[in-house]
């Protein structure tokens, strides 16, 4: 309920809310006023009285806000307190009442509302008339006039485009008060593709929300509207016409090949991956690489002893988005490496190392965002720090090699290849870009790690990693998306520094190509699967280089 200078009418509405407590899990009273206003006091007294029967949120904007700014205020509160886009919202004006008999007709004995997620519910509305200066004092048992926005002979469920189009041609009475819509539809008015600036036509604009296909009315009114008997509906209609551009734009978006539902699916996909939206998200990402090719200064070579490294890095990520633009994430890598190489006597040595690696804390900022029906552009920035939490015991091998005699067979697998941690505090910066035109897109990202000296004085070289390429949505539905991307990725890293000299067998520049398949489900789950095949590998001295990489990731948004 949005409250603006409610007074006695607000208290009347509160009385009806108390009768309707069994039908709701939560009530939000959003008051645009100073914090010490009588409306705030009345709301808090109500909350104290009924808090044992229903969750009551009393919000205060601290000052009077315009309607749409007030709308954004309570939507922001809901999103920050666990509400989801598929939660149902009954919107009631402060000077109206709930009609309990109507609620009893649509809510079953178990408290379930028979609602369809692709439908917005408007009307019918029970009407009473009162003057501006005094409250209605009539007989509450008398029959109520009822108003509808549908044809009198039916149907009472229409495609949203038909319903809005008919209203533009021949407006009928309608009210936001008593409507029942999903939170995502309210959110679209203040932060969606077609943001709304003023309250006129808010009913139809809300009905044209994300993934809404139909508009329907209930069998009986669930709200009682208190109007003025001499209200000038003609003047209201002329003023409302100024908002028709917004509705026409929304209708156009609804019927275009790249529909507004596509936009919603794309938004939901980004939210499922943790890129947008507010709240916590967790990810499990895996990269497996097989390094079985021996190269000497970028040319293939052989060894009398088999040499290889199989590396599995599992990233556990916990993130929190403060809003659609700013977020933090904490990464914990779990590393497992199995290897084979010649030992000091030239015999085959097999081994493995496992454990946590260096953790990192990253901040993400969406620096630019444009979401339109035909196209989307997003540009992000990130920066963070990597901390020395992984074991550096394998770097002891680098120290031992300084005084060890030459081995009969040169090894391409050393301590710096096997260590779980660097022992250094490093900085990481990066950027990403996503651009979509209808159902095709281009996505790319890059990261640059600035290294410092770590354990034993060993300093890994700065390294640059990047990936990107064109893609297309193979499926773009209300509840799920599937996309395929032609990915080109790579890394370039100079020579490490140890004991005051460059480590010759540490520089690598690699380029990979391969497909990446992405999928999302609602705003909750995102998944990726990719294969990287090397097309260019340039290295210094003797190294084992990758034959392929497999990548997979799963993200869950709470």
C-alpha positions in Angstrom: 0.0 0.0 0.0 1.3 3.4 -1.0 0.3 6.2 1.4 0.2 9.9 0.7 -1.5 12.2 3.3 -3.8 9.4 4.2 -5.4 10.6 7.5 -8.7 9.0 8.4 -9.0 7.3 5.0 -5.8 5.5 5.7 -7.0 4.3 9.0 -10.2 3.0 7.3 -8.0 1.1 4.9 -5.9 -0.3 7.8 -9.1 -1.7 9.3 -9.9 -3.6 6.1 -6.3 -4.9 6.0 -6.7 -6.3 9.5 -9.7 -8.3 8.3 -7.7 -9.5 5.3 -4.6 -10.7 7.3 -5.4 -14.5 6.7 -5.1 -14.0 3.0 -1.5 -12.6 2.9 2.0 -13.6 3.8 3.3 -10.1 4.1 2.0 -6.5 4.0 4.1 -3.5 3.1 2.9 0.0 4.1 5.0 2.5 2.2 4.4 6.1 3.4 5.8 9.1 1.6 6.1 11.7 4.4 8.3 12.9 7.2 9.1 10.2 9.7 7.0 11.7 12.5 3.8 12.1 10.5 0.5 10.8 11.8 0.3 8.3 8.9 3.6 6.7 10.0 2.4 6.6 13.6 -0.9 4.9 12.6 1.0 2.4 10.5 3.4 1.5 13.3 0.5 1.1 15.7 -1.2 -1.2 13.2 2.0 -3.3 12.8 2.5 -3.6 16.5 -1.1 -4.8 16.9 -1.1 -7.5 14.2 2.6 -8.5 13.8 1.9 -11.9 15.5 -0.5 -12.7 12.6 1.3 -11.4 9.5 4.6 -9.9 8.6 4.2 -6.1 8.4 6.8 -3.7 6.9 6.4 0.0 7.6 8.4 2.1 5.2 8.9 5.9 5.2 10.5 7.9 2.5 11.4 10.6 5.0 10.0 13.2 2.5 7.2 13.4 0.0 8.1 11.8 -3.3 6.4 11.8 -6.7 4.4 8.6 -7.5 6.9 6.8 -9.6 9.8 7.6 -7.3 7.7 6.3 -4.5 6.9 3.2 -6.5 10.7 2.6 -7.0 11.2 3.1 -3.3 9.1 0.2 -2.2 10.1 -2.0 -5.0 13.8 -1.5 -4.0 12.8 -2.4 -0.4 11.2 -5.6 -1.5 14.1 -6.7 -3.6 16.5 -6.0 -0.8 14.4 -8.1 1.6 14.1 -11.3 -0.3 11.2 -10.7 -2.7 11.4 -12.3 -6.1 10.2 -11.3 -9.5 7.6 -14.0 -9.5 6.0 -12.9 -6.1 2.4 -11.7 -6.4 1.6 -8.1 -5.3 -1.9 -6.9 -4.5 -1.6 -3.1 -4.9 -4.1 -1.1 -2.8 -4.5 2.6 -2.5 -4.5 4.2 1.0 -8.0 5.6 0.6 -9.6 2.3 -0.5 -10.5 -0.9 1.2 -10.1 -4.7 0.8 -13.3 -6.5 0.0 -13.2 -9.7 2.1 -16.0 -11.4 0.3 -14.2 -11.1 -3.0 -11.0 -12.5 -1.5 -12.9 -15.5 -0.2 -14.0 -16.3 -3.7 -10.5 -16.6 -5.2 -8.5 -18.0 -2.3 -9.0 -21.7 -1.4 -9.3 -23.2 2.1 -5.5 -23.7 2.2 -4.8 -20.1 1.5 -3.8 -20.6 -2.2 -4.6 -18.0 -4.8 -5.6 -19.4 -8.2 -3.3 -17.2 -10.3 -1.5 -17.7 -13.6 2.1 -16.3 -13.9 1.4 -15.1 -17.5 -1.6 -13.1 -16.4 -2.2 -9.6 -14.8 -5.5 -9.2 -12.9 -7.5 -6.0 -13.0 -11.0 -5.6 -11.6 -13.8 -5.6 -11.3 -14.0 -2.7 -8.9 -16.7 -2.1 -6.3 -17.5 1.6 -6.1 -18.7 4.0 -3.4 -18.8 7.8 -3.6 -17.8 10.3 -1.0 -17.0 13.9 -0.9 -13.4 15.2 -0.4 -14.3 16.7 3.0 -15.9 13.8 4.8 -15.8 10.0 4.9 -18.5 7.8 3.5 -21.2 7.1 6.1 -23.7 4.9 4.2 -25.1 1.5 4.8 -22.3 -1.1 4.4 -24.9 -3.9 3.7 -26.3 -2.1 0.6 -25.3 -3.6 -2.8 -22.3 -2.1 -4.4 -21.9 -0.7 -7.9 -19.4 -2.7 -9.9 -17.1 -1.4 -12.7 -15.2 -3.4 -15.3 -12.7 -2.8 -18.0 -13.9 -5.8 -20.1 -16.9 -6.2 -22.4 -20.1 -6.5 -20.4 -20.9 -9.8 -22.3 -17.4 -11.1 -21.9 -14.9 -12.5 -22.2 -13.2 -11.6 -18.9 -9.7 -12.7 -20.1 -8.1 -11.1 -23.1 -4.6 -11.1 -24.6 -2.8 -8.1 -23.1 -2.3 -6.5 -26.5 -6.0 -6.6 -27.2 -6.9 -5.3 -23.8 -4.6 -2.3 -23.9 -5.4 -1.6 -27.6 -9.1 -1.5 -26.8 -8.5 0.9 -23.9 -6.5 3.2 -26.2 -9.4 3.3 -28.7 -12.2 3.5 -26.1 -11.1 4.1 -22.5 -13.2 2.5 -19.7 -12.9 2.9 -16.0 -10.0 1.2 -14.3 -7.9 1.4 -11.2 -4.5 0.2 -10.0 -6.0 -0.2 -6.6 -7.1 -3.8 -6.2 -4.9 -5.1 -9.0 -2.8 -8.3 -8.6 0.4 -8.5 -10.7 3.8 -10.0 -10.3 6.6 -7.9 -8.8 8.6 -8.2 -12.1 5.8 -6.2 -13.8 6.0 -3.4 -11.3 9.8 -3.4 -11.5 9.7 -3.0 -15.3 8.0 0.4 -14.9 10.9 1.9 -12.9 13.9 -0.1 -14.1 12.9 -1.9 -17.2 13.4 -1.4 -20.9 10.4 1.0 -21.1 10.6 3.0 -17.9 7.6 5.1 -17.0 7.9 8.7 -15.9 4.4 9.5 -14.5 1.4 7.7 -12.9 -1.1 8.2 -15.8 -2.0 4.9 -17.5 -0.1 3.0 -14.9 -2.6 0.2 -15.0 -2.1 -0.6 -18.6 1.7 0.0 -18.4 1.9 -2.6 -15.5 -0.2 -5.0 -17.5 2.4 -4.8 -20.3 5.0 -6.1 -17.9 7.6 -8.7 -18.6 6.3 -12.0 -19.8 2.6 -11.0 -19.3 0.4 -12.6 -22.0 -3.1 -12.0 -20.7 -5.2 -9.7 -18.6 -8.1 -11.1 -16.6 -10.6 -10.0 -13.9 -11.8 -11.8 -10.9 -15.3 -13.2 -10.4 -16.0 -10.5 -7.8 -14.3 -7.3 -6.7 -11.6 -7.7 -4.2 -11.3 -3.9 -3.5 -13.8 -1.1 -2.7 -12.9 2.1 -4.4 -14.0 5.5 -2.9 -14.4 8.0 -5.7 -15.9 11.5 -6.1 -19.4 11.7 -7.5 -18.4 14.7 -9.5 -15.0 13.6 -10.7 -14.1 14.9 -14.1 -13.2 11.8 -16.0 -13.0 13.7 -19.3 -10.2 15.9 -18.0 -8.5 12.8 -16.6 -8.7 11.1 -20.0 -7.2 14.1 -21.8 -4.3 14.2 -19.3 -3.8 10.4 -19.6 -3.5 10.7 -23.3 -0.1 12.3 -22.8 1.1 8.9 -21.5 -0.1 7.0 -24.6 3.4 7.2 -26.2 4.6 4.9 -23.5 1.9 2.4 -24.1 2.3 2.6 -27.9 6.1 1.9 -27.4 5.3 -1.0 -25.1 2.8 -2.4 -27.6 5.3 -2.1 -30.4 7.8 -3.9 -28.3 5.3 -6.7 -27.6 4.6 -7.4 -31.3 8.1 -6.9 -32.7 10.1 -10.0 -33.8 12.6 -9.2 -31.0 9.8 -9.0 -28.4 9.8 -7.5 -24.9 9.6 -11.0 -23.7 13.0 -11.6 -25.3 14.3 -8.6 -23.4 13.0 -10.1 -20.2 14.6 -13.5 -21.0 17.9 -11.8 -21.7 17.6 -9.8 -18.4 16.6 -13.0 -16.6 19.6 -14.8 -18.1 22.0 -12.1 -16.9 20.4 -12.2 -13.5 20.7 -16.0 -13.3 24.4 -15.7 -14.1 24.8 -13.3 -11.2 25.5 -10.3 -13.6 22.4 -8.3 -12.7 19.9 -8.1 -9.9 20.2 -7.8 -6.2 21.3 -10.4 -3.6 23.5 -13.4 -3.2 24.7 -15.8 -5.9 27.0 -18.8 -5.7 29.0 -20.4 -8.5 30.8 -23.6 -9.0 33.3 -23.4 -11.9 35.6 -26.1 -13.2 38.5 -25.9 -15.7 40.4 -29.0 -16.7 43.4 -28.9 -18.9 45.6 -31.6 -20.2 49.2 -30.6 -20.9 50.8 -33.4 -22.8 52.7 -31.8 -25.6 56.4 -31.1 -25.2 57.7 -27.9 -26.8 61.2 -26.3 -26.9 61.1 -22.6 -27.8 57.7 -23.0 -29.5 58.7 -26.1 -31.5 57.5 -29.6 -30.7 60.1 -32.0 -29.3 60.3 -35.4 -27.6 61.7 -36.9 -24.4 62.7 -40.4 -23.5 60.5 -40.1 -20.4 56.8 -39.3 -20.6 56.0 -35.8 -19.3 52.5 -34.3 -18.7 50.4 -32.4 -16.3 46.6 -32.8 -15.8 45.3 -29.8 -14.0 41.8 -29.4 -12.4 40.9 -26.0 -10.9 37.5 -25.9 -9.2 36.4 -22.4 -8.3 33.9 -21.8 -5.4 32.4 -18.4 -5.7 30.1 -16.5 -3.4 28.9 -13.1 -4.7 26.6 -10.4 -3.5 25.1 -7.7 -5.8 24.2 -4.5 -4.0 22.1 -3.5 -7.0 22.1 -4.0 -10.8 25.4 -2.2 -11.1 27.7 -3.0 -8.1 28.7 -6.3 -6.6 31.4 -8.2 -4.7 32.5 -11.8 -5.1 34.9 -14.0 -3.1 36.7 -16.8 -5.0 38.2 -19.9 -3.5 40.1 -22.2 -5.9 40.5 -25.9 -5.2 43.4 -27.3 -7.2 44.3 -30.9 -8.1 47.3 -31.6 -10.4 48.6 -35.0 -11.4 51.9 -35.2 -13.2 54.6 -37.4 -14.7 58.2 -36.3 -15.3 61.8 -37.6 -15.1 63.3 -37.6 -11.6 66.9 -36.6 -10.8 68.1 -40.0 -12.1 66.2 -39.9 -15.4 63.5 -42.4 -14.2 59.7 -41.8 -14.6 58.2 -40.0 -11.6 54.5 -39.8 -11.0 52.8 -37.6 -8.4 49.9 -35.3 -7.5 49.3 -32.2 -5.5 46.0 -31.1 -4.2 44.6 -28.3 -2.0 43.2 -24.8 -1.9 44.8 -22.1 -4.0 45.1 -18.4 -3.5 41.7 -16.8 -2.7 40.6 -13.5 -4.3 38.1 -10.7 -3.5 36.8 -8.9 -6.5 34.5 -5.9 -7.0 32.4 -5.6 -10.1 30.8 -2.4 -11.5 28.4 -2.1 -14.5 29.7 1.1 -15.9 27.3 1.4 -18.8 24.0 -0.3 -19.6 21.5 0.2 -22.4 18.6 -2.3 -22.6 16.4 -1.7 -25.6 14.0 -4.0 -27.5 16.3 -4.4 -30.5 19.7 -4.2 -28.8 21.5 -4.4 -25.5 24.9 -3.0 -24.5 26.7 -3.6 -21.2 30.2 -2.6 -20.2 31.6 -3.8 -16.9 34.7 -3.1 -14.9 36.3 -5.2 -12.2 39.2 -4.9 -9.8 40.4 -6.9 -6.8 43.1 -8.5 -4.9 44.5 -12.1 -4.7 45.7 -13.2 -1.3 48.5 -15.8 -0.6 46.5 -18.6 1.0 47.6 -21.5 -1.2 50.5 -23.8 -0.3 53.9 -22.8 -1.7 55.8 -25.9 -0.7 56.4 -26.9 -4.3 58.4 -23.7 -4.9 61.1 -25.2 -2.8 62.0 -27.2 -5.9 63.1 -23.9 -7.6 65.5 -23.3 -4.7 66.8 -26.9 -4.8 67.5 -26.7 -8.6 69.9 -23.9 -8.1 72.5 -26.3 -6.5 71.4 -29.6 -8.0 73.7 -31.3 -10.6 72.4 -31.5 -14.2 69.9 -34.3 -14.6 70.3 -37.0 -17.3 66.9 -36.1 -18.8 65.6 -32.5 -18.8 62.3 -32.0 -17.0 59.6 -29.7 -18.4 57.6 -29.9 -15.1 58.9 -27.8 -12.3 57.9 -26.4 -8.9 56.3 -23.3 -10.5 54.1 -25.5 -12.6 52.8 -27.5 -9.6 52.6 -24.9 -6.8 49.1 -24.3 -5.3 49.9 -20.7 -4.3 52.3 -17.9 -5.3 53.0 -16.5 -1.8 52.3 -13.0 -3.1 49.7 -10.4 -2.8 48.6 -9.6 -6.4 46.3 -7.1 -8.0 43.7 -7.9 -10.7 41.9 -5.5 -13.0 39.6 -6.3 -15.9 36.8 -5.3 -18.2 34.0 -6.9 -20.1 31.6 -6.0 -22.9 28.3 -7.5 -24.0 26.5 -6.3 -27.1 23.3 -7.8 -28.6 21.3 -7.2 -31.7 18.0 -9.1 -31.7 19.0 -12.7 -31.2 22.8 -12.4 -31.9 25.4 -11.0 -29.6 29.1 -10.4 -29.0 30.6 -11.0 -25.6 34.2 -10.4 -24.5 36.3 -10.0 -21.3 39.9 -9.5 -20.3 41.8 -9.6 -17.0 45.3 -8.4 -16.1 47.1 -9.7 -13.1 49.9 -7.5 -11.5 52.2 -9.8 -9.6 54.5 -9.1 -6.7 57.3 -11.2 -5.1 56.2 -14.1 -3.1 57.6 -17.0 -1.2 61.4 -17.7 -1.6 61.6 -14.4 -3.5 59.9 -16.0 -6.6 57.9 -13.5 -8.6 55.4 -14.8 -11.2 55.3 -12.6 -14.3 52.3 -10.3 -14.9 49.8 -12.1 -17.1 46.9 -11.1 -19.4 44.0 -13.4 -20.1 41.1 -12.7 -22.5 38.1 -14.4 -24.2 35.3 -13.4 -26.5 33.4 -14.0 -29.7 30.0 -13.9 -31.5 27.1 -15.9 -30.4 23.4 -16.5 -30.9 20.4 -17.4 -28.8 19.2 -20.8 -29.9 16.2 -20.7 -27.5 14.8 -17.6 -25.9 11.8 -18.5 -23.9 10.0 -17.1 -20.8 11.6 -19.5 -18.3 14.8 -20.5 -20.0 17.5 -19.5 -22.6 20.1 -21.5 -24.6 22.9 -19.7 -26.4 25.9 -20.9 -28.5 29.1 -18.8 -28.8 32.1 -19.2 -31.0 34.8 -18.4 -28.4 38.3 -17.2 -29.0 40.4 -17.0 -25.8 44.0 -16.6 -24.9 46.7 -15.8 -22.4 50.1 -14.1 -22.5 52.6 -14.2 -19.7 56.2 -13.2 -19.6 59.2 -14.8 -17.8 59.0 -15.2 -14.0 61.8 -13.8 -11.9 63.8 -15.9 -9.4 67.1 -15.3 -7.6 67.6 -12.1 -9.5 67.3 -13.6 -12.9 64.6 -14.5 -15.5 63.3 -18.1 -15.3 63.7 -19.2 -18.9 61.0 -21.9 -19.0 58.1 -19.8 -17.8 56.9 -17.5 -20.7 53.8 -18.5 -22.7 51.5 -17.0 -25.2 48.5 -19.1 -26.2 45.4 -18.7 -28.4 42.5 -21.1 -28.2 39.2 -21.5 -30.2 36.1 -23.5 -29.4 32.4 -23.5 -28.8 30.7 -22.4 -25.6 27.2 -23.4 -24.7 25.2 -21.3 -22.2 21.8 -21.9 -20.6 19.7 -20.3 -17.9 16.5 -21.2 -16.1 14.3 -18.4 -14.8 16.3 -15.9 -12.7 17.8 -18.7 -10.6 20.2 -20.9 -12.5 22.8 -20.3 -15.1 25.2 -22.9 -16.7 28.1 -22.8 -19.1 30.1 -25.5 -20.9 33.0 -24.8 -23.2 35.9 -26.5 -25.0 39.2 -24.7 -25.8 41.5 -26.1 -28.5 44.9 -24.4 -29.0 45.7 -22.9 -32.4 48.9 -21.1 -31.4 51.3 -21.9 -28.5 54.5 -19.9 -28.2 56.7 -20.7 -25.3 60.3 -20.2 -24.0 62.7 -23.0 -23.3 61.3 -26.5 -22.5 57.7 -26.7 -21.3 54.6 -29.0 -21.5 51.8 -27.0 -23.2 48.1 -27.6 -23.3 46.4 -30.0 -25.7 42.9 -28.9 -24.7 40.9 -27.3 -21.9 37.4 -28.1 -20.7 35.3 -25.5 -18.9 32.0 -25.8 -17.0 30.2 -23.5 -14.6 27.0 -23.5 -12.6 25.6 -20.4 -11.0 22.7 -20.3 -8.5 21.1 -17.0 -7.5 19.4 -17.0 -4.1 
